[in-house]
Amino acid sequence: MPDAGSGSDVSDIQDALHGAYGVYVNTDSHGLGEQREVFLGMRIFEVAKRIKTLRHYVYSNLEYGFKVRTR
């Protein structure tokens, strides 16, 4: 179970979105791990869809920088 306020606690995210007009969601695969990032991104979207006041939703993620190699 994640720590309260950790950014991966979906109930805390739902509380934070309550009454919001717009939200910019940015996840980080380096900190969360790739599978957790995908799961959390989908869960945040599902929670956001239930917020009646939310009109703008922008999702982004940070690439795992160590996997990106320059040639």
mmCIF file of the N, C-alpha and C atoms, coordinates in Angstrom:
data_MODEL
# 
_entry.id   MODEL 
# 
loop_
_atom_site.group_PDB 
_atom_site.id 
_atom_site.type_symbol 
_atom_site.label_atom_id 
_atom_site.label_alt_id 
_atom_site.label_comp_id 
_atom_site.label_asym_id 
_atom_site.label_entity_id 
_atom_site.label_seq_id 
_atom_site.pdbx_PDB_ins_code 
_atom_site.Cartn_x 
_atom_site.Cartn_y 
_atom_site.Cartn_z 
_atom_site.occupancy 
_atom_site.B_iso_or_equiv 
_atom_site.pdbx_formal_charge 
_atom_site.auth_seq_id 
_atom_site.auth_comp_id 
_atom_site.auth_asym_id 
_atom_site.auth_atom_id 
_atom_site.pdbx_PDB_model_num 
ATOM 1   N N  . MET A 1 1  ? 0.844   -1.184 0.000   1.00 0.00 ? 1  MET A N  1 
ATOM 2   C CA . MET A 1 1  ? 0.000   0.000  0.000   1.00 0.00 ? 1  MET A CA 1 
ATOM 3   C C  . MET A 1 1  ? 0.884   1.240  0.000   1.00 0.00 ? 1  MET A C  1 
ATOM 4   N N  . PRO A 1 2  ? 0.616   2.187  -0.902  1.00 0.00 ? 2  PRO A N  1 
ATOM 5   C CA . PRO A 1 2  ? 1.437   3.393  -0.977  1.00 0.00 ? 2  PRO A CA 1 
ATOM 6   C C  . PRO A 1 2  ? 1.207   4.311  0.220   1.00 0.00 ? 2  PRO A C  1 
ATOM 7   N N  . ASP A 1 3  ? 2.203   5.132  0.476   1.00 0.00 ? 3  ASP A N  1 
ATOM 8   C CA . ASP A 1 3  ? 2.078   6.128  1.541   1.00 0.00 ? 3  ASP A CA 1 
ATOM 9   C C  . ASP A 1 3  ? 1.081   7.191  1.116   1.00 0.00 ? 3  ASP A C  1 
ATOM 10  N N  . ALA A 1 4  ? 0.311   7.693  2.081   1.00 0.00 ? 4  ALA A N  1 
ATOM 11  C CA . ALA A 1 4  ? -0.648  8.759  1.797   1.00 0.00 ? 4  ALA A CA 1 
ATOM 12  C C  . ALA A 1 4  ? 0.091   9.967  1.234   1.00 0.00 ? 4  ALA A C  1 
ATOM 13  N N  . GLY A 1 5  ? -0.438  10.518 0.171   1.00 0.00 ? 5  GLY A N  1 
ATOM 14  C CA . GLY A 1 5  ? 0.180   11.687 -0.447  1.00 0.00 ? 5  GLY A CA 1 
ATOM 15  C C  . GLY A 1 5  ? 1.383   11.376 -1.297  1.00 0.00 ? 5  GLY A C  1 
ATOM 16  N N  . SER A 1 6  ? 1.627   10.104 -1.598  1.00 0.00 ? 6  SER A N  1 
ATOM 17  C CA . SER A 1 6  ? 2.819   9.722  -2.339  1.00 0.00 ? 6  SER A CA 1 
ATOM 18  C C  . SER A 1 6  ? 2.709   9.993  -3.834  1.00 0.00 ? 6  SER A C  1 
ATOM 19  N N  . GLY A 1 7  ? 1.521   10.261 -4.331  1.00 0.00 ? 7  GLY A N  1 
ATOM 20  C CA . GLY A 1 7  ? 1.331   10.436 -5.759  1.00 0.00 ? 7  GLY A CA 1 
ATOM 21  C C  . GLY A 1 7  ? 0.927   9.149  -6.439  1.00 0.00 ? 7  GLY A C  1 
ATOM 22  N N  . SER A 1 8  ? 0.997   8.040  -5.718  1.00 0.00 ? 8  SER A N  1 
ATOM 23  C CA . SER A 1 8  ? 0.530   6.774  -6.284  1.00 0.00 ? 8  SER A CA 1 
ATOM 24  C C  . SER A 1 8  ? -0.631  6.210  -5.469  1.00 0.00 ? 8  SER A C  1 
ATOM 25  N N  . ASP A 1 9  ? -1.127  6.995  -4.522  1.00 0.00 ? 9  ASP A N  1 
ATOM 26  C CA . ASP A 1 9  ? -2.293  6.608  -3.740  1.00 0.00 ? 9  ASP A CA 1 
ATOM 27  C C  . ASP A 1 9  ? -3.527  7.167  -4.448  1.00 0.00 ? 9  ASP A C  1 
ATOM 28  N N  . VAL A 1 10 ? -4.272  6.297  -5.110  1.00 0.00 ? 10 VAL A N  1 
ATOM 29  C CA . VAL A 1 10 ? -5.382  6.727  -5.955  1.00 0.00 ? 10 VAL A CA 1 
ATOM 30  C C  . VAL A 1 10 ? -6.455  7.457  -5.161  1.00 0.00 ? 10 VAL A C  1 
ATOM 31  N N  . SER A 1 11 ? -6.692  7.062  -3.917  1.00 0.00 ? 11 SER A N  1 
ATOM 32  C CA . SER A 1 11 ? -7.711  7.769  -3.125  1.00 0.00 ? 11 SER A CA 1 
ATOM 33  C C  . SER A 1 11 ? -7.276  9.210  -2.831  1.00 0.00 ? 11 SER A C  1 
ATOM 34  N N  . ASP A 1 12 ? -5.988  9.436  -2.605  1.00 0.00 ? 12 ASP A N  1 
ATOM 35  C CA . ASP A 1 12 ? -5.491  10.803 -2.412  1.00 0.00 ? 12 ASP A CA 1 
ATOM 36  C C  . ASP A 1 12 ? -5.604  11.613 -3.702  1.00 0.00 ? 12 ASP A C  1 
ATOM 37  N N  . ILE A 1 13 ? -5.339  10.958 -4.829  1.00 0.00 ? 13 ILE A N  1 
ATOM 38  C CA . ILE A 1 13 ? -5.455  11.636 -6.121  1.00 0.00 ? 13 ILE A CA 1 
ATOM 39  C C  . ILE A 1 13 ? -6.904  12.027 -6.372  1.00 0.00 ? 13 ILE A C  1 
ATOM 40  N N  . GLN A 1 14 ? -7.821  11.131 -6.056  1.00 0.00 ? 14 GLN A N  1 
ATOM 41  C CA . GLN A 1 14 ? -9.251  11.432 -6.211  1.00 0.00 ? 14 GLN A CA 1 
ATOM 42  C C  . GLN A 1 14 ? -9.643  12.623 -5.348  1.00 0.00 ? 14 GLN A C  1 
ATOM 43  N N  . ASP A 1 15 ? -9.175  12.646 -4.109  1.00 0.00 ? 15 ASP A N  1 
ATOM 44  C CA . ASP A 1 15 ? -9.462  13.783 -3.224  1.00 0.00 ? 15 ASP A CA 1 
ATOM 45  C C  . ASP A 1 15 ? -8.898  15.082 -3.798  1.00 0.00 ? 15 ASP A C  1 
ATOM 46  N N  . ALA A 1 16 ? -7.697  15.016 -4.365  1.00 0.00 ? 16 ALA A N  1 
ATOM 47  C CA . ALA A 1 16 ? -7.063  16.214 -4.919  1.00 0.00 ? 16 ALA A CA 1 
ATOM 48  C C  . ALA A 1 16 ? -7.804  16.727 -6.156  1.00 0.00 ? 16 ALA A C  1 
ATOM 49  N N  . LEU A 1 17 ? -8.391  15.826 -6.922  1.00 0.00 ? 17 LEU A N  1 
ATOM 50  C CA . LEU A 1 17 ? -9.112  16.218 -8.136  1.00 0.00 ? 17 LEU A CA 1 
ATOM 51  C C  . LEU A 1 17 ? -10.511 16.748 -7.850  1.00 0.00 ? 17 LEU A C  1 
ATOM 52  N N  . HIS A 1 18 ? -11.043 16.464 -6.685  1.00 0.00 ? 18 HIS A N  1 
ATOM 53  C CA . HIS A 1 18 ? -12.399 16.869 -6.347  1.00 0.00 ? 18 HIS A CA 1 
ATOM 54  C C  . HIS A 1 18 ? -12.560 18.385 -6.505  1.00 0.00 ? 18 HIS A C  1 
ATOM 55  N N  . GLY A 1 19 ? -13.473 18.787 -7.368  1.00 0.00 ? 19 GLY A N  1 
ATOM 56  C CA . GLY A 1 19 ? -13.739 20.208 -7.585  1.00 0.00 ? 19 GLY A CA 1 
ATOM 57  C C  . GLY A 1 19 ? -12.824 20.881 -8.593  1.00 0.00 ? 19 GLY A C  1 
ATOM 58  N N  . ALA A 1 20 ? -11.860 20.144 -9.145  1.00 0.00 ? 20 ALA A N  1 
ATOM 59  C CA . ALA A 1 20 ? -10.913 20.738 -10.096 1.00 0.00 ? 20 ALA A CA 1 
ATOM 60  C C  . ALA A 1 20 ? -11.571 20.962 -11.450 1.00 0.00 ? 20 ALA A C  1 
ATOM 61  N N  . TYR A 1 21 ? -11.145 22.006 -12.139 1.00 0.00 ? 21 TYR A N  1 
ATOM 62  C CA . TYR A 1 21 ? -11.621 22.298 -13.484 1.00 0.00 ? 21 TYR A CA 1 
ATOM 63  C C  . TYR A 1 21 ? -10.726 21.626 -14.527 1.00 0.00 ? 21 TYR A C  1 
ATOM 64  N N  . GLY A 1 22 ? -9.421  21.586 -14.246 1.00 0.00 ? 22 GLY A N  1 
ATOM 65  C CA . GLY A 1 22 ? -8.461  20.988 -15.165 1.00 0.00 ? 22 GLY A CA 1 
ATOM 66  C C  . GLY A 1 22 ? -7.323  20.353 -14.401 1.00 0.00 ? 22 GLY A C  1 
ATOM 67  N N  . VAL A 1 23 ? -6.654  19.410 -15.063 1.00 0.00 ? 23 VAL A N  1 
ATOM 68  C CA . VAL A 1 23 ? -5.536  18.733 -14.416 1.00 0.00 ? 23 VAL A CA 1 
ATOM 69  C C  . VAL A 1 23 ? -4.488  18.373 -15.466 1.00 0.00 ? 23 VAL A C  1 
ATOM 70  N N  . TYR A 1 24 ? -3.240  18.510 -15.094 1.00 0.00 ? 24 TYR A N  1 
ATOM 71  C CA . TYR A 1 24 ? -2.104  18.078 -15.901 1.00 0.00 ? 24 TYR A CA 1 
ATOM 72  C C  . TYR A 1 24 ? -1.441  16.940 -15.140 1.00 0.00 ? 24 TYR A C  1 
ATOM 73  N N  . VAL A 1 25 ? -1.486  15.745 -15.685 1.00 0.00 ? 25 VAL A N  1 
ATOM 74  C CA . VAL A 1 25 ? -0.941  14.554 -15.028 1.00 0.00 ? 25 VAL A CA 1 
ATOM 75  C C  . VAL A 1 25 ? 0.377   14.209 -15.697 1.00 0.00 ? 25 VAL A C  1 
ATOM 76  N N  . ASN A 1 26 ? 1.431   14.070 -14.918 1.00 0.00 ? 26 ASN A N  1 
ATOM 77  C CA . ASN A 1 26 ? 2.740   13.712 -15.449 1.00 0.00 ? 26 ASN A CA 1 
ATOM 78  C C  . ASN A 1 26 ? 3.310   12.595 -14.591 1.00 0.00 ? 26 ASN A C  1 
ATOM 79  N N  . THR A 1 27 ? 3.484   11.422 -15.170 1.00 0.00 ? 27 THR A N  1 
ATOM 80  C CA . THR A 1 27 ? 4.019   10.280 -14.442 1.00 0.00 ? 27 THR A CA 1 
ATOM 81  C C  . THR A 1 27 ? 5.464   10.043 -14.846 1.00 0.00 ? 27 THR A C  1 
ATOM 82  N N  . ASP A 1 28 ? 6.173   9.281  -14.033 1.00 0.00 ? 28 ASP A N  1 
ATOM 83  C CA . ASP A 1 28 ? 7.605   9.065  -14.221 1.00 0.00 ? 28 ASP A CA 1 
ATOM 84  C C  . ASP A 1 28 ? 7.915   7.577  -14.109 1.00 0.00 ? 28 ASP A C  1 
ATOM 85  N N  . SER A 1 29 ? 8.275   6.952  -15.225 1.00 0.00 ? 29 SER A N  1 
ATOM 86  C CA . SER A 1 29 ? 8.552   5.513  -15.198 1.00 0.00 ? 29 SER A CA 1 
ATOM 87  C C  . SER A 1 29 ? 9.814   5.185  -14.409 1.00 0.00 ? 29 SER A C  1 
ATOM 88  N N  . HIS A 1 30 ? 10.738  6.124  -14.331 1.00 0.00 ? 30 HIS A N  1 
ATOM 89  C CA . HIS A 1 30 ? 11.965  5.873  -13.561 1.00 0.00 ? 30 HIS A CA 1 
ATOM 90  C C  . HIS A 1 30 ? 11.649  5.712  -12.076 1.00 0.00 ? 30 HIS A C  1 
ATOM 91  N N  . GLY A 1 31 ? 10.763  6.538  -11.575 1.00 0.00 ? 31 GLY A N  1 
ATOM 92  C CA . GLY A 1 31 ? 10.414  6.474  -10.158 1.00 0.00 ? 31 GLY A CA 1 
ATOM 93  C C  . GLY A 1 31 ? 9.390   5.402  -9.833  1.00 0.00 ? 31 GLY A C  1 
ATOM 94  N N  . LEU A 1 32 ? 8.508   5.117  -10.775 1.00 0.00 ? 32 LEU A N  1 
ATOM 95  C CA . LEU A 1 32 ? 7.415   4.175  -10.529 1.00 0.00 ? 32 LEU A CA 1 
ATOM 96  C C  . LEU A 1 32 ? 7.669   2.784  -11.102 1.00 0.00 ? 32 LEU A C  1 
ATOM 97  N N  . GLY A 1 33 ? 8.458   2.701  -12.141 1.00 0.00 ? 33 GLY A N  1 
ATOM 98  C CA . GLY A 1 33 ? 8.579   1.462  -12.903 1.00 0.00 ? 33 GLY A CA 1 
ATOM 99  C C  . GLY A 1 33 ? 7.578   1.510  -14.038 1.00 0.00 ? 33 GLY A C  1 
ATOM 100 N N  . GLU A 1 34 ? 7.909   0.887  -15.151 1.00 0.00 ? 34 GLU A N  1 
ATOM 101 C CA . GLU A 1 34 ? 7.082   1.002  -16.344 1.00 0.00 ? 34 GLU A CA 1 
ATOM 102 C C  . GLU A 1 34 ? 5.672   0.451  -16.151 1.00 0.00 ? 34 GLU A C  1 
ATOM 103 N N  . GLN A 1 35 ? 5.542   -0.729 -15.563 1.00 0.00 ? 35 GLN A N  1 
ATOM 104 C CA . GLN A 1 35 ? 4.211   -1.319 -15.378 1.00 0.00 ? 35 GLN A CA 1 
ATOM 105 C C  . GLN A 1 35 ? 3.355   -0.478 -14.446 1.00 0.00 ? 35 GLN A C  1 
ATOM 106 N N  . ARG A 1 36 ? 3.935   -0.032 -13.350 1.00 0.00 ? 36 ARG A N  1 
ATOM 107 C CA . ARG A 1 36 ? 3.193   0.787  -12.380 1.00 0.00 ? 36 ARG A CA 1 
ATOM 108 C C  . ARG A 1 36 ? 2.776   2.117  -13.006 1.00 0.00 ? 36 ARG A C  1 
ATOM 109 N N  . GLU A 1 37 ? 3.648   2.684  -13.835 1.00 0.00 ? 37 GLU A N  1 
ATOM 110 C CA . GLU A 1 37 ? 3.326   3.950  -14.483 1.00 0.00 ? 37 GLU A CA 1 
ATOM 111 C C  . GLU A 1 37 ? 2.109   3.798  -15.407 1.00 0.00 ? 37 GLU A C  1 
ATOM 112 N N  . VAL A 1 38 ? 2.083   2.738  -16.202 1.00 0.00 ? 38 VAL A N  1 
ATOM 113 C CA . VAL A 1 38 ? 0.956   2.505  -17.110 1.00 0.00 ? 38 VAL A CA 1 
ATOM 114 C C  . VAL A 1 38 ? -0.319  2.267  -16.305 1.00 0.00 ? 38 VAL A C  1 
ATOM 115 N N  . PHE A 1 39 ? -0.228  1.430  -15.284 1.00 0.00 ? 39 PHE A N  1 
ATOM 116 C CA . PHE A 1 39 ? -1.392  1.150  -14.443 1.00 0.00 ? 39 PHE A CA 1 
ATOM 117 C C  . PHE A 1 39 ? -1.905  2.424  -13.781 1.00 0.00 ? 39 PHE A C  1 
ATOM 118 N N  . LEU A 1 40 ? -1.001  3.189  -13.192 1.00 0.00 ? 40 LEU A N  1 
ATOM 119 C CA . LEU A 1 40 ? -1.398  4.406  -12.492 1.00 0.00 ? 40 LEU A CA 1 
ATOM 120 C C  . LEU A 1 40 ? -1.972  5.441  -13.462 1.00 0.00 ? 40 LEU A C  1 
ATOM 121 N N  . GLY A 1 41 ? -1.398  5.556  -14.651 1.00 0.00 ? 41 GLY A N  1 
ATOM 122 C CA . GLY A 1 41 ? -1.933  6.473  -15.656 1.00 0.00 ? 41 GLY A CA 1 
ATOM 123 C C  . GLY A 1 41 ? -3.376  6.145  -16.015 1.00 0.00 ? 41 GLY A C  1 
ATOM 124 N N  . MET A 1 42 ? -3.658  4.855  -16.167 1.00 0.00 ? 42 MET A N  1 
ATOM 125 C CA . MET A 1 42 ? -5.032  4.440  -16.484 1.00 0.00 ? 42 MET A CA 1 
ATOM 126 C C  . MET A 1 42 ? -5.965  4.674  -15.299 1.00 0.00 ? 42 MET A C  1 
ATOM 127 N N  . ARG A 1 43 ? -5.516  4.376  -14.100 1.00 0.00 ? 43 ARG A N  1 
ATOM 128 C CA . ARG A 1 43 ? -6.352  4.573  -12.907 1.00 0.00 ? 43 ARG A CA 1 
ATOM 129 C C  . ARG A 1 43 ? -6.666  6.043  -12.688 1.00 0.00 ? 43 ARG A C  1 
ATOM 130 N N  . ILE A 1 44 ? -5.678  6.920  -12.866 1.00 0.00 ? 44 ILE A N  1 
ATOM 131 C CA . ILE A 1 44 ? -5.922  8.352  -12.697 1.00 0.00 ? 44 ILE A CA 1 
ATOM 132 C C  . ILE A 1 44 ? -6.952  8.826  -13.713 1.00 0.00 ? 44 ILE A C  1 
ATOM 133 N N  . PHE A 1 45 ? -6.862  8.347  -14.952 1.00 0.00 ? 45 PHE A N  1 
ATOM 134 C CA . PHE A 1 45 ? -7.848  8.713  -15.971 1.00 0.00 ? 45 PHE A CA 1 
ATOM 135 C C  . PHE A 1 45 ? -9.237  8.233  -15.576 1.00 0.00 ? 45 PHE A C  1 
ATOM 136 N N  . GLU A 1 46 ? -9.341  6.998  -15.093 1.00 0.00 ? 46 GLU A N  1 
ATOM 137 C CA . GLU A 1 46 ? -10.638 6.466  -14.670 1.00 0.00 ? 46 GLU A CA 1 
ATOM 138 C C  . GLU A 1 46 ? -11.247 7.293  -13.546 1.00 0.00 ? 46 GLU A C  1 
ATOM 139 N N  . VAL A 1 47 ? -10.410 7.684  -12.589 1.00 0.00 ? 47 VAL A N  1 
ATOM 140 C CA . VAL A 1 47 ? -10.878 8.519  -11.472 1.00 0.00 ? 47 VAL A CA 1 
ATOM 141 C C  . VAL A 1 47 ? -11.294 9.894  -11.995 1.00 0.00 ? 47 VAL A C  1 
ATOM 142 N N  . ALA A 1 48 ? -10.497 10.465 -12.888 1.00 0.00 ? 48 ALA A N  1 
ATOM 143 C CA . ALA A 1 48 ? -10.782 11.801 -13.420 1.00 0.00 ? 48 ALA A CA 1 
ATOM 144 C C  . ALA A 1 48 ? -12.108 11.825 -14.184 1.00 0.00 ? 48 ALA A C  1 
ATOM 145 N N  . LYS A 1 49 ? -12.439 10.752 -14.880 1.00 0.00 ? 49 LYS A N  1 
ATOM 146 C CA . LYS A 1 49 ? -13.696 10.695 -15.629 1.00 0.00 ? 49 LYS A CA 1 
ATOM 147 C C  . LYS A 1 49 ? -14.909 10.835 -14.719 1.00 0.00 ? 49 LYS A C  1 
ATOM 148 N N  . ARG A 1 50 ? -14.774 10.476 -13.448 1.00 0.00 ? 50 ARG A N  1 
ATOM 149 C CA . ARG A 1 50 ? -15.890 10.553 -12.501 1.00 0.00 ? 50 ARG A CA 1 
ATOM 150 C C  . ARG A 1 50 ? -16.044 11.926 -11.858 1.00 0.00 ? 50 ARG A C  1 
ATOM 151 N N  . ILE A 1 51 ? -15.065 12.800 -12.041 1.00 0.00 ? 51 ILE A N  1 
ATOM 152 C CA . ILE A 1 51 ? -15.113 14.135 -11.438 1.00 0.00 ? 51 ILE A CA 1 
ATOM 153 C C  . ILE A 1 51 ? -15.965 15.023 -12.332 1.00 0.00 ? 51 ILE A C  1 
ATOM 154 N N  . LYS A 1 52 ? -17.116 15.427 -11.847 1.00 0.00 ? 52 LYS A N  1 
ATOM 155 C CA . LYS A 1 52 ? -18.098 16.169 -12.652 1.00 0.00 ? 52 LYS A CA 1 
ATOM 156 C C  . LYS A 1 52 ? -17.608 17.558 -13.061 1.00 0.00 ? 52 LYS A C  1 
ATOM 157 N N  . THR A 1 53 ? -16.745 18.186 -12.260 1.00 0.00 ? 53 THR A N  1 
ATOM 158 C CA . THR A 1 53 ? -16.286 19.541 -12.558 1.00 0.00 ? 53 THR A CA 1 
ATOM 159 C C  . THR A 1 53 ? -15.112 19.559 -13.537 1.00 0.00 ? 53 THR A C  1 
ATOM 160 N N  . LEU A 1 54 ? -14.469 18.437 -13.762 1.00 0.00 ? 54 LEU A N  1 
ATOM 161 C CA . LEU A 1 54 ? -13.253 18.368 -14.577 1.00 0.00 ? 54 LEU A CA 1 
ATOM 162 C C  . LEU A 1 54 ? -13.582 18.490 -16.061 1.00 0.00 ? 54 LEU A C  1 
ATOM 163 N N  . ARG A 1 55 ? -13.003 19.493 -16.699 1.00 0.00 ? 55 ARG A N  1 
ATOM 164 C CA . ARG A 1 55 ? -13.255 19.745 -18.119 1.00 0.00 ? 55 ARG A CA 1 
ATOM 165 C C  . ARG A 1 55 ? -12.007 19.565 -18.978 1.00 0.00 ? 55 ARG A C  1 
ATOM 166 N N  . HIS A 1 56 ? -10.837 19.701 -18.400 1.00 0.00 ? 56 HIS A N  1 
ATOM 167 C CA . HIS A 1 56 ? -9.585  19.579 -19.153 1.00 0.00 ? 56 HIS A CA 1 
ATOM 168 C C  . HIS A 1 56 ? -8.674  18.567 -18.456 1.00 0.00 ? 56 HIS A C  1 
ATOM 169 N N  . TYR A 1 57 ? -8.186  17.621 -19.236 1.00 0.00 ? 57 TYR A N  1 
ATOM 170 C CA . TYR A 1 57 ? -7.309  16.556 -18.718 1.00 0.00 ? 57 TYR A CA 1 
ATOM 171 C C  . TYR A 1 57 ? -6.151  16.410 -19.703 1.00 0.00 ? 57 TYR A C  1 
ATOM 172 N N  . VAL A 1 58 ? -4.948  16.621 -19.218 1.00 0.00 ? 58 VAL A N  1 
ATOM 173 C CA . VAL A 1 58 ? -3.752  16.476 -20.048 1.00 0.00 ? 58 VAL A CA 1 
ATOM 174 C C  . VAL A 1 58 ? -2.854  15.453 -19.374 1.00 0.00 ? 58 VAL A C  1 
ATOM 175 N N  . TYR A 1 59 ? -2.436  14.444 -20.132 1.00 0.00 ? 59 TYR A N  1 
ATOM 176 C CA . TYR A 1 59 ? -1.566  13.392 -19.587 1.00 0.00 ? 59 TYR A CA 1 
ATOM 177 C C  . TYR A 1 59 ? -0.238  13.396 -20.324 1.00 0.00 ? 59 TYR A C  1 
ATOM 178 N N  . SER A 1 60 ? 0.813   13.247 -19.573 1.00 0.00 ? 60 SER A N  1 
ATOM 179 C CA . SER A 1 60 ? 2.147   13.138 -20.130 1.00 0.00 ? 60 SER A CA 1 
ATOM 180 C C  . SER A 1 60 ? 2.942   12.189 -19.248 1.00 0.00 ? 60 SER A C  1 
ATOM 181 N N  . ASN A 1 61 ? 4.054   11.714 -19.771 1.00 0.00 ? 61 ASN A N  1 
ATOM 182 C CA . ASN A 1 61 ? 4.947   10.908 -18.948 1.00 0.00 ? 61 ASN A CA 1 
ATOM 183 C C  . ASN A 1 61 ? 6.387   11.275 -19.269 1.00 0.00 ? 61 ASN A C  1 
ATOM 184 N N  . LEU A 1 62 ? 7.254   10.953 -18.352 1.00 0.00 ? 62 LEU A N  1 
ATOM 185 C CA . LEU A 1 62 ? 8.678   11.181 -18.564 1.00 0.00 ? 62 LEU A CA 1 
ATOM 186 C C  . LEU A 1 62 ? 9.282   9.895  -19.105 1.00 0.00 ? 62 LEU A C  1 
ATOM 187 N N  . GLU A 1 63 ? 10.005  10.003 -20.189 1.00 0.00 ? 63 GLU A N  1 
ATOM 188 C CA . GLU A 1 63 ? 10.663  8.812  -20.704 1.00 0.00 ? 63 GLU A CA 1 
ATOM 189 C C  . GLU A 1 63 ? 11.733  8.367  -19.726 1.00 0.00 ? 63 GLU A C  1 
ATOM 190 N N  . TYR A 1 64 ? 11.954  7.088  -19.732 1.00 0.00 ? 64 TYR A N  1 
ATOM 191 C CA . TYR A 1 64 ? 13.006  6.533  -18.888 1.00 0.00 ? 64 TYR A CA 1 
ATOM 192 C C  . TYR A 1 64 ? 14.334  6.906  -19.546 1.00 0.00 ? 64 TYR A C  1 
ATOM 193 N N  . GLY A 1 65 ? 14.928  7.975  -19.095 1.00 0.00 ? 65 GLY A N  1 
ATOM 194 C CA . GLY A 1 65 ? 16.090  8.574  -19.732 1.00 0.00 ? 65 GLY A CA 1 
ATOM 195 C C  . GLY A 1 65 ? 17.276  7.655  -19.927 1.00 0.00 ? 65 GLY A C  1 
ATOM 196 N N  . PHE A 1 66 ? 17.465  6.699  -19.049 1.00 0.00 ? 66 PHE A N  1 
ATOM 197 C CA . PHE A 1 66 ? 18.597  5.804  -19.185 1.00 0.00 ? 66 PHE A CA 1 
ATOM 198 C C  . PHE A 1 66 ? 18.409  4.818  -20.337 1.00 0.00 ? 66 PHE A C  1 
ATOM 199 N N  . LYS A 1 67 ? 17.184  4.605  -20.787 1.00 0.00 ? 67 LYS A N  1 
ATOM 200 C CA . LYS A 1 67 ? 16.934  3.709  -21.904 1.00 0.00 ? 67 LYS A CA 1 
ATOM 201 C C  . LYS A 1 67 ? 17.079  4.419  -23.246 1.00 0.00 ? 67 LYS A C  1 
ATOM 202 N N  . VAL A 1 68 ? 16.986  5.739  -23.228 1.00 0.00 ? 68 VAL A N  1 
ATOM 203 C CA . VAL A 1 68 ? 17.134  6.504  -24.461 1.00 0.00 ? 68 VAL A CA 1 
ATOM 204 C C  . VAL A 1 68 ? 18.622  6.702  -24.711 1.00 0.00 ? 68 VAL A C  1 
ATOM 205 N N  . ARG A 1 69 ? 19.078  6.198  -25.813 1.00 0.00 ? 69 ARG A N  1 
ATOM 206 C CA . ARG A 1 69 ? 20.509  6.294  -26.121 1.00 0.00 ? 69 ARG A CA 1 
ATOM 207 C C  . ARG A 1 69 ? 20.707  7.126  -27.380 1.00 0.00 ? 69 ARG A C  1 
ATOM 208 N N  . THR A 1 70 ? 21.659  7.969  -27.343 1.00 0.00 ? 70 THR A N  1 
ATOM 209 C CA . THR A 1 70 ? 21.984  8.754  -28.533 1.00 0.00 ? 70 THR A CA 1 
ATOM 210 C C  . THR A 1 70 ? 23.032  8.012  -29.342 1.00 0.00 ? 70 THR A C  1 
ATOM 211 N N  . ARG A 1 71 ? 23.002  8.192  -30.615 1.00 0.00 ? 71 ARG A N  1 
ATOM 212 C CA . ARG A 1 71 ? 23.955  7.498  -31.489 1.00 0.00 ? 71 ARG A CA 1 
ATOM 213 C C  . ARG A 1 71 ? 25.002  8.441  -31.976 1.00 0.00 ? 71 ARG A C  1 
# 
